[in-house]
Amino acid sequence: MTAPQPAQLPGDDAATYAHWFACLAEPVRIRLLHAVATAGHPLSVGRLAELVGISQATCSHHLRKLAETGFVVLRKEGTTTQVTVNPNCCTGLPHAADAVMGLLAPGPCCPDDVPEDVAVRVMTDADRDDVLRIYAEGIATGHATFETEVPDRADLDADRLPGHRWVAELDGRVVGWAAARRVSARPVYRGVAETAIYVADGHRGRGVGRALIRHQVCAADDAGLWTLQTSIFPENRAALALHHSAGYRTLGVRERIGQHHGRWRDVVFLERRADARGRSAPSTRAGSS
């Protein structure tokens, strides 16, 4: 099998981003752009020169360069020039950095090395005891969830999406489960779900998680869910690798997001877009900044 070729950055995009970065290849312009972007209101050229500690003539020169590239907007008010940030660059510039670093390249659909002896099927009421047992085993690791107690059946089912609850079987025994739940009741977020996967103690590293996540993301794509998201403790490196293999990408680390057994914990926030399988989904294109 021929290895897939890495996605290439389009030439036009590369030229645009190079132009942006070249404009910013001057510390004074970086400082000026930062001052304008964080001010929250228009600033005069004189005030900017004072903030950055440069002459007004030097300030005007660099602001013209920033305006020509589209990072700032200059507006004349009488004899004073007011400077504001171009709002498009607040998204366009981070997008450019992500594109150059390959963070926006299409990810894999899902793992293709799923073991043949692991079967994934719809979760039924008869599986609840096994699901709760496996959940308890995940809680016991200290790195699977913020929960410290196993919920009852009603609480476990309350916010799970019908049609997105699965169990994995090995030799007729339930050895893992996966589920998804909506992140919001608002219609605009109807295609966004938070996912969870748990594998039984003694069966981790056997490909159970790969079988579950493959089934989970393919079913989500088929059902029209355009975004899957999850939060994972940084210490749970196996879970992070599993989700990356299914097209999730790391959006960032949410520091000290919650307390767990009396101490603050961070989580890695990951997201998977439906277009990881090449399907249409809402996306952010680089704006003209």
Secondary structure, 3 states (H helix, E strand, C coil): CCCCCCCCCCHHHHHHHHHHHHHCCCHHHHHHHHHHHHHCCCEEHHHHHHHHCCCHHHHHHHHHHHHHHCCEEEEEECCEEEEEECCCHHHHHHHHHHHHCCCCCCCCCCCCCCCCCEEEEECCHHHHHHHHHHHHHHHHHCCCCCCCCCCCHHHHHHCCCCCCEEEEEECCEEEEEEEEEECCCCHHHCCEEEEEEEECCCCCCCCHHHHHHHHHHHHHHHCCCCEEEEEECCCCHHHHHHHHCCCCEEEEEEEEEEEECCEEEEEEEEEEEHHHHCCCCCCCCCCCC
